[in-house]
Amino acid sequence: MILLLVVMVVGLWGAEVRRGVLLGRERGQEWEPETLKVVAEAVKSHVGLCHLVVVTPPLHSPRLRQVFKFVRAGAAFGEVVVTVARGAEGERNEDLPSAGDFKNVFGYPSAEGAKLSCRAVVLVALTPADTDLTLSFVEAAAMWRLSDTRVVVVGVQGGAERALLHPSLRNTVHAHYLALPLPQNASGTRAGGGGVAVYGRCLYCGRGGEAAVYLLCRASGDPQVCPLAPPAAPPVDMQGHLLRAVIMAYPPYLLIERDKADPKRYLLQDSPDRRVLYALVQTLNFTYEVMEPEDRQWGILVSDKDWNGMVGILQREEGDFSFGLSPHPSRHKVISFSTAYYQDRLTILSPKPEPLSRHMAIACPFSVGVWLVVAVSTASLGVTMWLLQRACAWLYGERAQGTFSAFCYSCGILLERPPAHIPRHLSGRVLVGWWLLTAMVLTTAYRSSLAADLSVLSFPPPINTFQDILSRPGWTWGSRGFHGSTYMFFNMSIDPVISQISRGMEILDPEAGLRRVLDGRFSFIMHQSEVLVYVKALYEDGDRKGPFHIGTTRYANPAGNAVGTRKGAPFLDAMNKRIQGLFEMGIIDFWIEEGNSILARQRKLKIHNSKSQGSHALSAPPWLAYKNSGRGEVVLGLEHLQGAFYLLFLGHGIALLFLVVERINITLTSAKPVL
């Protein structure tokens, strides 16, 4: 037991001696204050008034504490210090802050920091292990999403490329490395050259437009000799850097075809998005390769955080940018977008309203209420005239008129065929006179309205909205299979009308949908670009009008369509400025109109029949043949006057019915026994 205590005391004493020797050695190898003043001045000039985060390993070393002191001295604004501990080998580092913790500290600063226009990070890493540790924290904290963050790494000589070319800084535009000289040894000499070497990193200055590290300057104690200037605007010359473009055909905005020599290679045809791409290539000086999603999807959320299609490729950073994506709010969480420069809205294609049936044309001039009033007034006049004749017969001892005769008298006046005789008494003449005036107004109004109704076609209201579709009994509707933002528009909408439309949607290809529309009682929901290609290009040449009604209401995601990029893409701002300039000058709108015309002409040439001398007739496909209703002189035909003949047939039927009733009455009367 005593021997064990002796061993423990000797071990503790030896460890204390070794610790004292090491501390004394590190104290003798600290940097001179003049050298570290360069670090403080560089941090101050580069960081400015940015919200600053200092990332450092545990400050167990005096040299680390010395550097950290001067780094903090260069901060002009309050900083946040994040100490990153190193976990045991093969174990997860529980002390490594998560991305959420980092965002709370850096991405979303306090109220004071939120007023600032920039962010900055200073990494203190004096050994290769510290460099890997601090940059692993930067990667885990997803700082690559913030390409405009100013990064300064404070290390020793020989570690510039290891730090500045680390994958965690792949999107950082402003990155510098302050290489401290090797500290003095006990004799006062240095193993390497004196002074602080300042290195910069250019994203696209290396071979093939890759990132490269270069020496800016070397300072020897005087902070003003090698100042680190504040960062300028991001460079726009990418010097041939290769970008991966994720595309899908989207006529007429983007047209692609496979290369016949190499089926895996895609060729971009002349279209508005290709012209935008070429404008970006000329401005930013980059090269590109084209790829298409294997699942041929635009991108929808398939799990809590994973997307498929083009959005998923950009989310996983397997591609750099894409065209035709709609900046839906849920997509903004995983990718970035430029300014939206066009909108391809949805519209409703329905059968053109057919003229209303003419069998009731003779009744159309008056409403049902007017006809009821006319019928009641005619009957009332007959009854009133009969009562008046009965009263006169009682007063003057004359023979009274029958009820049926009085009713026929009122009907004759209404039909402008009054009987030849008129009442002898003044009261009857006054009554008949007022009825003649009323009948003249009614018949004049009826004749003029009937002439207008027979010469001008009447149509039911067309379908312009989703509500109009739902209000038509027995009406059906469909569309082609929507993907991406259009799919989310129908399936994520809280509008009950849109939800009901989505549930009853039939999936058809455009040509089958147009056939169903021509069959009647069916509407097809299409993008405006598809309407231009499939309908207007064929049916609206000159004065010719097609058999379809294009709804006036447009439905769309208000965000429009834009260029999508992976999160943190350093070239997004430059792309966005170029696209914004093209849009404001109206060039993109001009390209879209021209692209629509080109695609329409190409489609016509494919379906039109060749005529003599090389001309082409503008004729629609056989299955889209329709009867064009002109607006020339109207000649009244049987379809206009069929109601009059229906009345004639009805009169024959009523007369026949009365004949049968009279015959039965005579038969019953003659069959009675005579008493």
C-alpha positions in Angstrom: 0.0 0.0 0.0 2.8 2.4 0.9 4.6 1.4 -2.3 1.5 2.3 -4.4 1.3 5.7 -2.7 4.9 6.4 -3.5 4.4 5.5 -7.2 1.4 7.8 -7.5 3.3 10.8 -5.9 6.3 10.3 -8.2 4.0 10.1 -11.2 2.2 13.3 -10.4 5.4 15.1 -9.7 6.8 13.9 -13.1 3.7 15.0 -14.9 3.8 18.4 -13.3 7.5 18.8 -14.3 6.7 17.9 -17.9 3.7 20.3 -18.0 5.9 23.1 -16.7 8.6 22.4 -19.3 6.0 22.4 -22.1 4.4 25.6 -20.9 7.7 27.2 -20.6 8.6 26.1 -24.2 5.3 27.5 -25.6 5.8 30.8 -23.7 9.2 31.1 -25.3 7.6 30.5 -28.8 4.9 33.2 -28.7 4.6 35.7 -31.6 5.8 39.2 -31.3 2.9 41.8 -30.7 3.9 43.7 -33.9 3.3 40.6 -35.9 -0.1 40.0 -34.5 -1.1 43.6 -34.9 -1.1 42.8 -38.7 -3.7 40.2 -37.9 -5.8 42.6 -36.0 -5.6 45.2 -38.7 -6.4 42.7 -41.4 -9.5 41.4 -39.5 -10.6 45.0 -38.9 -10.3 46.1 -42.5 -11.9 43.0 -44.0 -14.7 42.4 -41.5 -15.6 46.0 -40.9 -19.1 46.3 -39.3 -20.1 42.8 -40.3 -21.7 40.5 -37.8 -18.7 38.4 -36.8 -18.4 34.8 -35.7 -15.1 33.6 -34.4 -14.6 29.8 -34.6 -11.7 28.4 -32.6 -10.6 25.1 -31.0 -10.3 25.0 -27.2 -7.9 27.7 -26.1 -5.6 25.4 -24.1 -2.5 26.7 -25.9 -1.0 30.1 -25.0 -0.4 30.7 -28.7 -4.0 30.2 -29.4 -5.0 32.5 -26.6 -2.5 35.1 -28.0 -3.9 35.0 -31.5 -7.4 35.0 -30.3 -6.8 38.1 -28.3 -5.6 40.0 -31.3 -8.4 38.7 -33.5 -10.9 40.1 -31.0 -9.0 43.3 -31.0 -9.7 43.7 -34.7 -13.4 43.3 -34.4 -15.2 46.6 -34.8 -18.6 45.1 -33.8 -19.5 42.7 -31.2 -18.6 39.1 -32.1 -19.9 35.6 -31.2 -17.3 33.1 -30.2 -17.9 29.4 -31.0 -15.5 26.9 -29.5 -15.3 23.6 -31.3 -14.1 20.7 -29.3 -12.4 17.6 -30.9 -14.1 14.3 -30.2 -12.2 11.0 -29.7 -11.1 9.2 -32.8 -13.9 7.1 -34.3 -16.5 8.7 -32.1 -19.1 11.3 -33.0 -18.1 14.7 -31.7 -21.0 15.7 -29.5 -19.6 19.1 -28.9 -19.7 20.0 -32.6 -22.6 22.6 -32.9 -25.4 21.6 -35.3 -26.5 23.6 -38.3 -29.5 24.8 -36.4 -27.3 26.1 -33.6 -25.0 27.8 -36.0 -27.9 29.5 -37.8 -29.2 30.8 -34.5 -25.8 32.3 -33.8 -24.8 33.5 -37.3 -27.5 33.1 -39.9 -30.1 34.9 -37.8 -28.3 37.4 -35.6 -29.8 39.5 -32.9 -31.8 42.6 -33.5 -28.6 44.7 -33.6 -26.9 42.3 -36.0 -30.0 42.0 -38.2 -29.5 45.7 -39.2 -26.0 44.9 -40.7 -25.6 44.2 -44.4 -22.8 41.5 -44.1 -21.6 38.5 -42.2 -18.1 37.4 -41.5 -16.3 34.3 -40.0 -12.8 34.2 -38.6 -11.3 30.7 -38.2 -8.4 30.3 -35.8 -6.5 27.1 -36.9 -2.8 26.9 -36.1 -2.4 23.2 -36.9 -3.8 21.0 -39.7 -6.0 19.2 -37.2 -7.4 22.5 -36.0 -8.0 23.5 -39.7 -10.0 20.3 -40.4 -11.9 20.7 -37.1 -13.0 24.3 -37.6 -13.9 23.8 -41.3 -15.8 20.6 -40.5 -17.9 22.8 -38.2 -18.4 25.3 -41.1 -19.6 22.4 -43.3 -21.9 21.0 -40.7 -23.4 24.5 -40.1 -24.2 24.8 -43.9 -22.3 28.0 -44.3 -21.9 27.1 -47.9 -25.5 28.3 -48.4 -24.3 31.9 -47.7 -21.8 32.6 -50.5 -21.4 36.3 -49.6 -20.0 35.5 -46.1 -16.5 37.0 -45.6 -14.1 34.3 -44.3 -10.7 34.9 -42.8 -8.6 31.9 -41.7 -5.7 32.6 -39.3 -3.1 29.9 -39.4 0.6 29.3 -39.9 2.7 29.0 -43.0 2.0 26.1 -45.4 -1.7 25.8 -44.6 -3.2 28.2 -47.1 -4.3 25.7 -49.7 -5.5 23.2 -47.2 -7.8 25.8 -45.7 -8.9 27.9 -48.7 -9.5 24.9 -51.0 -11.6 23.0 -48.4 -15.0 21.8 -49.7 -16.8 23.7 -47.0 -15.7 27.0 -48.7 -16.7 25.9 -52.2 -19.2 28.7 -52.6 -17.5 31.4 -50.6 -16.6 34.4 -52.8 -14.4 36.3 -50.2 -11.9 34.0 -48.5 -8.4 35.0 -47.2 -5.7 33.2 -45.3 -3.3 35.0 -42.8 -0.2 32.8 -42.6 1.7 33.6 -39.4 5.4 33.0 -39.3 6.8 30.2 -37.2 7.2 31.5 -33.7 10.6 32.4 -32.2 12.6 29.6 -30.5 14.5 30.1 -27.3 17.5 31.6 -29.1 15.3 34.2 -30.8 15.6 32.9 -34.4 12.8 31.7 -36.7 12.6 28.5 -38.7 10.8 30.3 -41.6 10.7 33.8 -43.0 9.4 36.6 -40.9 6.2 38.6 -41.4 2.6 37.7 -42.1 1.8 36.3 -45.5 -1.7 37.2 -46.8 -3.2 34.7 -49.3 -6.4 35.1 -51.3 -8.6 32.6 -53.0 -10.2 33.2 -56.5 -13.1 30.9 -57.4 -12.5 30.7 -61.1 -8.8 31.8 -61.6 -7.3 28.3 -61.8 -6.9 25.9 -64.7 -10.3 25.2 -66.3 -11.9 27.9 -64.3 -11.3 26.1 -61.0 -10.5 27.8 -57.6 -6.9 28.9 -57.0 -4.9 30.3 -54.1 -2.4 33.1 -54.6 -0.2 35.3 -52.5 -1.4 38.8 -52.0 1.5 40.3 -50.0 3.8 39.8 -47.0 4.0 42.2 -44.1 6.9 42.5 -41.7 5.4 44.0 -38.6 3.9 47.2 -40.0 0.1 46.7 -40.4 -0.1 49.4 -43.1 2.4 47.5 -45.4 -0.1 44.8 -46.3 -3.6 45.9 -45.6 -6.4 43.5 -46.4 -8.8 45.5 -48.5 -12.6 45.1 -48.0 -14.0 42.7 -50.6 -15.3 44.1 -53.9 -18.3 42.9 -55.9 -18.2 39.2 -56.9 -16.4 38.6 -60.2 -18.6 37.8 -63.2 -15.8 36.3 -65.4 -15.9 32.5 -64.6 -13.1 31.9 -67.1 -14.6 28.8 -68.7 -15.7 27.1 -65.5 -17.9 24.1 -66.2 -21.4 24.2 -64.9 -24.0 21.4 -65.0 -27.4 22.5 -66.5 -30.4 20.4 -65.5 -33.1 20.7 -68.1 -36.4 19.2 -69.4 -38.2 20.0 -72.6 -40.9 22.7 -72.0 -42.3 23.8 -75.4 -42.3 26.5 -76.5 -39.9 27.9 -73.9 -37.2 25.2 -74.1 -36.8 22.8 -76.9 -34.3 19.9 -76.8 -33.5 16.8 -78.8 -31.1 13.9 -78.4 -28.0 13.8 -80.4 -28.3 11.1 -83.1 -24.6 10.3 -82.9 -24.7 10.1 -79.1 -28.1 9.4 -77.6 -26.9 10.4 -74.1 -26.1 13.9 -75.3 -28.8 16.6 -75.5 -28.9 19.4 -78.0 -30.7 22.7 -77.3 -32.9 24.0 -80.2 -33.6 27.6 -80.8 -36.1 28.7 -78.0 -36.4 31.5 -75.5 -34.6 29.7 -72.7 -31.7 28.7 -74.9 -31.3 32.4 -75.9 -31.3 33.3 -72.2 -28.7 30.7 -71.6 -26.5 32.0 -74.4 -26.8 35.5 -73.0 -25.6 34.2 -69.6 -22.7 32.3 -71.2 -21.5 35.5 -73.0 -21.8 37.6 -69.8 -20.3 35.2 -67.2 -17.9 33.3 -69.5 -18.7 29.7 -68.4 -19.1 26.4 -70.2 -21.9 24.0 -69.5 -23.0 20.4 -69.9 -26.6 19.3 -70.2 -28.3 16.6 -68.1 -31.9 15.5 -67.7 -33.5 14.0 -64.6 -33.8 10.2 -64.8 -37.4 10.3 -63.4 -38.3 13.2 -65.8 -39.9 15.2 -63.0 -39.7 18.9 -62.3 -39.6 18.3 -58.5 -42.0 17.6 -55.7 -41.5 16.8 -52.1 -41.3 13.0 -51.7 -40.4 12.9 -48.0 -39.9 15.3 -45.1 -36.9 17.0 -46.7 -36.1 15.2 -49.9 -37.2 16.2 -53.4 -37.3 14.4 -56.7 -36.7 15.6 -60.2 -34.8 18.7 -61.1 -35.2 20.2 -57.7 -33.8 17.1 -56.1 -30.7 17.2 -58.3 -30.1 20.8 -57.3 -30.7 20.0 -53.7 -28.1 17.3 -53.7 -25.7 19.6 -55.6 -25.5 17.1 -58.5 -26.3 20.0 -60.8 -25.7 23.7 -60.8 -28.6 25.4 -62.4 -31.8 24.7 -64.3 -34.5 26.5 -66.4 -38.3 26.6 -66.2 -38.7 26.0 -62.4 -41.3 27.9 -60.5 -40.1 29.5 -57.2 -42.6 27.8 -55.0 -42.1 28.8 -51.3 -41.4 25.2 -50.3 -38.7 25.0 -52.9 -37.0 28.1 -51.6 -35.9 26.0 -48.6 -33.7 23.7 -50.6 -32.6 25.7 -53.8 -32.3 29.3 -54.9 -34.0 31.2 -57.7 -33.4 34.1 -60.0 -35.9 36.8 -60.9 -39.0 35.2 -62.5 -39.0 36.3 -66.2 -42.2 34.7 -67.6 -45.4 33.1 -66.4 -47.1 30.1 -68.2 -50.6 30.2 -66.8 -53.4 27.7 -67.0 -56.5 28.3 -69.0 -59.6 26.3 -69.8 -60.4 25.0 -73.3 -64.0 24.2 -73.9 -66.4 23.7 -76.9 -67.5 26.9 -78.4 -71.0 27.6 -77.2 -73.6 26.3 -79.7 -76.6 28.5 -80.6 -79.6 27.8 -78.4 -82.4 25.6 -79.8 -84.9 27.4 -82.0 -88.0 25.3 -81.3 -89.1 27.8 -78.7 -88.2 30.9 -80.8 -91.7 32.1 -81.1 -92.0 32.2 -77.3 -88.5 33.8 -76.7 -89.6 37.4 -77.2 -91.5 37.4 -73.8 -90.5 35.9 -70.5 -92.6 33.4 -68.8 -94.0 36.1 -66.5 -95.1 38.3 -69.4 -96.8 35.3 -71.0 -98.7 34.5 -67.8 -99.8 38.1 -67.4 -101.0 38.2 -71.1 -102.9 34.9 -70.6 -104.5 36.1 -67.3 -105.4 39.5 -68.8 -107.0 37.9 -71.9 -109.1 35.6 -69.8 -110.0 38.3 -67.4 -111.2 40.6 -70.2 -113.4 37.8 -71.5 -115.0 37.3 -68.1 -115.4 41.0 -67.5 -117.0 41.6 -70.9 -119.4 38.6 -70.3 -120.4 40.1 -66.8 -120.8 43.5 -68.3 -123.1 42.2 -71.1 -125.1 40.3 -68.5 -125.6 43.4 -66.5 -126.7 45.4 -69.6 -129.1 42.7 -70.6 -130.7 42.8 -67.1 -131.0 46.6 -67.2 -132.2 47.0 -70.7 -134.0 43.7 -71.2 -131.6 42.5 -74.0 -130.1 39.1 -74.9 -126.8 38.5 -73.1 -123.6 37.3 -74.9 -122.3 33.8 -74.1 -119.1 33.2 -72.1 -117.2 31.5 -75.0 -118.1 34.3 -77.4 -116.8 36.9 -74.9 -113.5 35.0 -74.6 -113.1 34.7 -78.3 -113.8 38.4 -78.7 -110.8 39.3 -76.3 -108.5 36.8 -78.1 -109.5 38.3 -81.5 -108.5 41.8 -80.4 -105.2 40.5 -79.1 -104.5 38.7 -82.4 -105.5 41.9 -84.3 -108.5 40.3 -85.7 -111.4 41.7 -83.7 -115.0 40.9 -84.6 -116.9 43.2 -86.9 -119.5 44.3 -84.4 -118.7 46.4 -81.3 -120.6 46.7 -78.1 -123.6 49.0 -78.3 -123.2 50.4 -74.8 -120.6 53.0 -73.8 -119.2 50.9 -70.9 -118.4 48.0 -73.2 -116.8 50.3 -75.8 -114.5 51.9 -73.2 -113.4 48.4 -72.1 -112.7 47.3 -75.6 -110.9 50.5 -76.5 -108.4 50.1 -73.6 -107.9 46.5 -74.5 -107.2 47.5 -78.1 -104.5 49.9 -76.9 -102.9 47.2 -74.7 -103.0 44.7 -77.5 -101.3 47.1 -79.9 -98.4 47.6 -77.4 -98.0 43.9 -76.8 -98.1 42.9 -80.4 -95.7 45.6 -81.5 -93.2 44.6 -78.8 -93.6 40.9 -79.7 -93.1 41.4 -83.5 -89.9 43.5 -83.0 -88.4 41.2 -80.5 -89.2 38.1 -82.5 -87.6 39.6 -85.6 -84.4 40.3 -83.6 -84.4 36.9 -82.0 -84.8 35.1 -85.3 -82.0 37.0 -87.1 -79.5 37.1 -84.2 -78.2 33.8 -82.8 -78.5 33.3 -79.0 -75.7 31.5 -77.1 -75.4 30.2 -73.6 -72.7 31.7 -71.4 -69.2 30.2 -72.1 -67.0 28.4 -69.6 -64.3 30.8 -68.2 -63.7 29.6 -64.7 -63.4 26.4 -62.7 -66.7 27.3 -61.0 -68.4 27.4 -64.4 -67.3 23.8 -65.0 -68.7 22.6 -61.7 -72.0 24.4 -62.3 -72.7 22.5 -65.5 -74.6 19.2 -64.7 -73.0 16.2 -66.4 -69.9 18.2 -67.5 -66.5 16.5 -67.3 -62.9 17.8 -67.5 -59.3 16.7 -67.8 -55.7 17.7 -68.5 -52.4 16.2 -69.3 -50.4 14.8 -66.4 -49.1 17.8 -64.5 -45.8 17.8 -62.6 -43.9 20.2 -60.4 -45.4 23.5 -59.4 -48.6 22.9 -61.4 -49.1 19.6 -59.5 -48.6 21.4 -56.2 -51.1 24.1 -57.4 -53.9 21.5 -57.7 -52.9 19.1 -54.9 -51.9 21.6 -52.2 -54.6 24.3 -52.7 -57.0 25.1 -49.9 -59.5 26.5 -52.3 -62.5 24.0 -52.3 -63.2 24.7 -56.0 -59.7 23.9 -57.1 -59.6 20.8 -54.8 -62.8 19.5 -56.4 -61.4 20.1 -59.9 -58.3 18.2 -58.9 -60.3 15.2 -57.6 -62.4 14.9 -60.8 -59.5 15.4 -63.3 -59.0 13.0 -66.2 -55.5 12.5 -67.4 -55.2 12.7 -71.3 -52.6 13.7 -73.8 -53.4 17.0 -75.6 -54.7 15.5 -78.9 -57.0 13.1 -77.0 -58.2 16.0 -74.9 -59.0 18.2 -77.9 -61.0 15.3 -79.4 -63.0 15.0 -76.2 -63.6 18.8 -76.3 -65.0 18.5 -79.8 -67.3 15.6 -78.7 -69.0 18.0 -76.3 -69.6 18.5 -72.6 -65.9 18.3 -71.8 -63.2 20.9 -70.9 -59.5 20.5 -71.2 -57.1 22.4 -68.9 -53.9 23.5 -70.6 -51.0 25.9 -70.3 -51.2 29.0 -72.4 -48.1 27.8 -74.3 -49.9 24.6 -75.3 -52.9 26.6 -76.4 -50.6 28.6 -78.7 -49.1 25.4 -80.1 -52.2 23.2 -80.5 -55.1 25.6 -81.1 -54.2 29.2 -82.2 -51.6 28.0 -84.6 -54.2 26.0 -86.5 -57.4 27.9 -86.2 -56.9 31.6 -85.9 -55.3 32.5 -89.2 -56.8 35.8 -90.4 -60.6 35.8 -89.9 -60.8 32.1 -89.3 -62.0 31.1 -85.9 -61.8 27.6 -84.4 -64.3 25.4 -82.6 -62.8 26.0 -79.2 -63.5 28.6 -76.6 -60.4 29.7 -74.6 -61.4 30.8 -71.1 -60.7 34.4 -70.2 -59.6 33.5 -66.6 -56.0 32.5 -66.1 -54.8 30.3 -63.2 -51.2 30.1 -62.2 -48.7 30.1 -59.5 -48.0 33.9 -59.0 -44.3 33.2 -58.6 -43.8 32.6 -62.4 -40.9 30.7 -63.9 -37.2 31.4 -63.3 -33.7 30.0 -63.3 -33.1 27.7 -60.3 -29.7 27.1 -58.8 -28.2 25.0 -56.0 -28.1 26.7 -52.6 -25.2 29.1 -52.2 -24.3 29.3 -55.9 -21.8 32.2 -56.1 -22.8 33.0 -59.7 -26.5 33.5 -58.9 -26.3 37.3 -58.3 -24.5 37.8 -61.6 -27.1 35.6 -63.4 -29.9 37.5 -61.8 -28.6 40.9 -62.8 -28.3 39.8 -66.4 -31.8 38.2 -66.5 -33.3 41.3 -64.8 -31.7 43.5 -67.5 -33.0 41.3 -70.4 -36.5 41.3 -68.8 -36.7 45.0 -68.2 -35.7 45.8 -71.8 -38.4 43.5 -73.1 -36.0 41.2 -74.9 -37.2 38.1 -73.2 -40.8 38.9 -74.1 -39.8 39.4 -77.7 -37.9 36.1 -77.6 -41.0 34.3 -76.3 -43.3 35.7 -79.0 -40.8 34.8 -81.7 -40.4 31.3 -80.2 -44.1 30.8 -80.3 -44.3 31.9 -83.9 -41.4 29.5 -84.9 -43.0 26.5 -83.1 -46.4 27.3 -84.6 -44.9 27.4 -88.1 -43.0 24.1 -87.5 -46.2 22.4 -86.4 -48.2 23.7 -89.4 -45.6 22.4 -91.8 -45.9 18.9 -90.2 -49.7 18.7 -90.5 -50.6 20.7 -93.5 -51.0 19.2 -96.9 -48.7 20.2 -99.7 -50.3 22.1 -102.6 -49.2 23.0 -106.0 -46.1 25.1 -106.6 -44.8 24.3 -103.1 -47.5 26.2 -101.2 -49.1 24.9 -98.1 -52.8 25.0 -97.3 -53.8 26.1 -93.8 -56.1 23.2 -93.1 -56.8 21.6 -89.8 -56.3 17.9 -89.1 -59.3 15.7 -90.2 -60.3 14.9 -86.6 -60.5 18.7 -85.9 -62.8 19.5 -88.7 -65.6 21.8 -87.7 -68.4 23.9 -89.2 -67.6 27.5 -89.4 -70.7 29.6 -88.7 -70.5 32.9 -90.7 -72.1 36.2 -89.8 -73.5 37.1 -93.1 -77.2 37.7 -94.1 -79.6 35.5 -92.2 -82.3 33.7 -94.2 -85.1 32.4 -92.0 -85.4 28.7 -92.3 -87.3 25.8 -90.7 -84.9 25.9 -87.7 -86.1 29.4 -87.0 -89.8 29.0 -87.6 -90.2 25.4 -86.3 -92.1 26.7 -83.3 -94.9 28.0 -85.4 -95.4 24.6 -86.9 -95.3 23.0 -83.5 -98.2 25.3 -82.5 -100.1 24.2 -85.7 -99.6 20.5 -84.8 -100.6 21.3 -81.2 -103.8 23.0 -82.5 -104.6 20.0 -84.6 -104.2 17.8 -81.6 -106.4 19.9 -79.4 -109.1 20.1 -82.2 -109.0 16.3 -82.4 -109.3 16.0 -78.7 -112.4 18.3 -78.7 -113.9 16.2 -81.5 -113.5 13.1 -79.5 -115.1 14.8 -76.4 -118.0 16.0 -78.5 -118.5 12.6 -80.0 -118.6 11.0 -76.5 -121.0 13.7 -75.3 -123.4 13.1 -78.2 -123.2 9.4 -77.7 -124.0 9.7 -74.0 -126.8 12.1 -74.6 -128.5 10.0 -77.3 -128.2 6.9 -75.1 -130.4 8.4 -72.4 -134.0 7.0 -72.4 -136.8 9.4 -73.3 -139.4 9.7 -70.6 
